[in-house]
Amino acid sequence: MRMRSDVTIGTALSGGLDSSATICAMAHLAGEDNDTRMNRDWQHAFVATFPGTTMDESAYAKTVTDHLKINSTFVKIDPVKAIDKLDDFIYLFEDVYLTSPIPMMLLYGALRENKTLVTIDGHGADELFGGYTFDFIHALDDARGSSERDMVLDAYIGSFPKDGSNISLKNTGKTAVYFNYLKRRVRDKLKSGSEGYKRVRAAGNKRYEEMDTLNRILYASSHETILPTLLRNYDRYSMANGVEIRMPFMDYRIVTLAMSLGWKSKLHGGYSKSIIRDAMAPYMPHEIAYRRTKIGFNTPIVEWMQGPLREYFTDMITTTSFKECSLIDAPSVAARIEHVINDKTATFAQGEQAWSLMYPYLWEKNVLKRMQGSV
């Protein structure tokens, strides 16, 4: 259905499971389905690349397009060339978010420039089928016995890079991870009484009450927290460039199926989103279908702040408009930015935090004041 189009269609491909499954499904359907309304001009994969950074996953995307024997358009995300467009990007995005819009705006802009006006993307699978470690670790509440517990822990630990860079996993095994989880759960319950899910429970959703712990978490991620924000963001990234995103994982039948599945169907074999992997494995490279780690489509913000955008951030925090912005604590935000710029051990989380604390200033400058005609 989503391949029915009067204009060229394609996909934004990262090399992760969801986007790879999407384009491999497109390839399979194009070869097997006789729907006369299906657009056969679908072989347009657009890959955002971040050369020389830890965020670059273009090699995985190329594995997929090589498997399908189609070409890729590799879109080099150059922050130096893009920084002059940042003000306009923020104006078009209109809202405040925790990461830079540069990669997404440039990627969907490249689709438009190449006359690919509809993109079929893999959004929604993580929230529905358990792709985020901070979500599916809660299946430990559902696990009964050591084998089920190990299944969850294998999926969790396997999702992190093998270099041990995740501090919570350094020098720890499954037992330590499990007991750390239990301690956090007790602490969180004492602290907040699971505030994050009271609104969903208050709605009196009987089906929600019948779900296992993992699916209650995923229900909230899909309806309350992550997915609504993601859908809003990508609608703006794409429509700012005149491109339509279609999301097959958001088909109501797939959503209904996802919410009806027990937690084991989503984590069996020690893999996240295992039912997607098993269903799509015959149509895609095995190393992609069962690839455990995934970085996600993010900005390499620390590397940018310490490298090509160092001067931009250094200059910005000295401006009068930054110092007088009423939406931020300018000295505190400046200190956070300087820390990321100057500390070679700064983490991705610290970089994102510095950006998100600064973002209200950029929003005031490029949205509020522009609308008021003061800039």
Disulfide bonds with the S-S distance in Angstrom:
none
